[in-house]
Amino acid sequence: MILWIVLILLLLAGAPLFTIMLACAMLGFYQNDIHLSAVAIEFYRVADMQVLIAIPLFTISGYILGYSRSPQRLVELTEALLGWVPGGLAIVSLIACALFTAFTGASGVTIVAMGALLFPALKHAGYPERFNLGLITTSGSLGLLFVPSLPIILYGVVAQQMSLPEPVQIDDMFLAGLLPGLLMIVLLSIWSALQYRPVFTEASGKTVWATIKAAAWEIPLPVVVLGGIYGGWIAVSEAAAITALYVLIVEVGIRREIALKDLPRIVRESMMMVGGIMVIIGASMASTNYMIDAEIPSRLFEFVTSHVHTRWTFLLLLNVFLLLLGMILDIFPAIVLMVPLLLPVGLAYGVHPVHLGIIFLANLQIGYFMPPAGINLFISSYYFDKPILEICRACIPFFFILLLSVLIITYVPWLSLALLN
Amino acid sequence: MSKLQGRLDKLRQWVWRLEDVLILLLLLGMIGLACLQIFIRNAFDAGLLWADPVLRVLMLWSALLGAMAASRHDKHMSIHIFANWLGPRPLHIIKIFTALFAALICGIAAFYAGWFVMDEYQYSTADIAGIRGWWFELIMPLAFSSMALRFALQILREIRTLLKGSPP
């Protein structure tokens, strides 16, 4: 008992999550007289999962794109295409950030890379500062529901480990995320357009053509990845490999926006993130075993099903729980830790596993900038050099709009399941 | 003392650079092999039998080397309730305890991962592309012991900044 309290204190104090999970697994094996080398055997199961290859490959693609001038070209292109819409630049920002986050993950890269471009542009167009801060902080996690977002892949991987009656296909998850993700962008766009519609910038045909030409190398990328995966022509891990090769050739070889000498640093940075995710997945392989041995999932299952009687109450409680969880915990460990516990409960209430995944990700996405402790609030505060409370205030309207969309996503399963066969 | 410090710093720089290059090579290998596999399958309707398992091992190696790098820069995922609200001094004190715990757990994991690899070395003859399995598994004790060492060094760093009284 004392050991567990110590572990919880260490967890709250900020000990690396994977060490806490390994400690749980070790304690569990030790109590059951199982030799501790079982921890290593379980951990090594990470090398049995083909789809995990997609994680490093998409991550390196995202980092290389992020360090090149692609974000700038993306903004210029969307601006030329959408600048004429009322509130156009705000919508441009939302779409560009969502696309960028889908490729890079919500690791704060969006705020830094896109914020540097969009913040001055929005200010120049006449948008008030508070709106801009809120918009960019919010957009830092927008796009997590789109291909090839890693959290979606990870949800699929974890759900596949659980031998459900009907296995969750990652391609299905990608299809399911499309409409809910669009709903978020549309709601945010409408609100932005109603709020401010400054500077009517209509780009000439010549400008549009110039921006298209400038982004000629990047335009095929979402087409190939989105089309290939959504169309079912290539597997996720193959799409990841092709993307990585393509991005390397274009940004390092052809455009030369990334110098060869910077490549090891960029690769290292991206692999630090991947390594952080993988040790958590590996540790969860070992700790999940212990959790099942200790009957934690079935106890939770009994507790919840005996206290919560309708599906709607369950979903509401799930929303609240996931929002709070997303505020204090990164999306990857949140998925790895919580999906094995909550998926069986959700199934008992008749929630479709794919729909449940979208609910998971949508909530965790908002958690990223939920006041008072969402991590992206701090990244924004640090990057734009503004007090944290100001950022929190700026995010509040955006938070409520996305909360509304999460509620719609939760209670209208059709949105997530319509595109599935 | 300062001469030793200088040498240690230099050694550390070399080790870091070596790791960076190794991560880069592993990743490039992964991209190359995965694309080669796709090409062979589409062009000749065939496949390299060993490519998929080797890809997964490359993934594990690059990820664990990445995790080693993450612990040298204190970039592992954790719950961040206090970190953003506490002052620097209490934070350093807390970090001493969390790093101590992390070092201990990684040390135990390294020891038993080593045990597992030894077992495999003695009893298992499974191989991929003619290379015995334990070679691939070797990264686990290596990565965990290096992470244990790095968390231990972090304890020293935190204590030193506490004693000096200046934030890093």
Interface residues (C-beta under 8 A of the other chain):
Chain A: L10 L11 L12 A13 G14 A15 P16 L17 F18 T19 L22 A23 M26 H35 L36 S37 V39 A40 I41 F43 Y44 V46 A47 D48 M49 Q50 L52 I53 I55 P56 L57 I60 I234 S237 E238 A240 A241 I242 A244 L245 L248 L263 P264 R265 V267 R268 S270 M271 M272 M273 V274 G275 G276 I277 M278 V279 I280 I328 L329 D330 F332 P333 A373 I375 F378 I388
Chain B: R17 E19 D20 V21 I23 L24 L27 M30 I31 G32 A34 C35 I38 D52 P53 L55 R56 V57 M59 L60 S62 A63 L64 L65 G66 A67 M68 A69 A70 S71 H73 K75 H76 M77 S78 I79 H80 I81 F82 A83 N84 I94 K95 F97 T98 F101 A102 I105 C106 I108 A109 Y112 A113 W115 F116 V117 D119 F136 E137 M140 P141
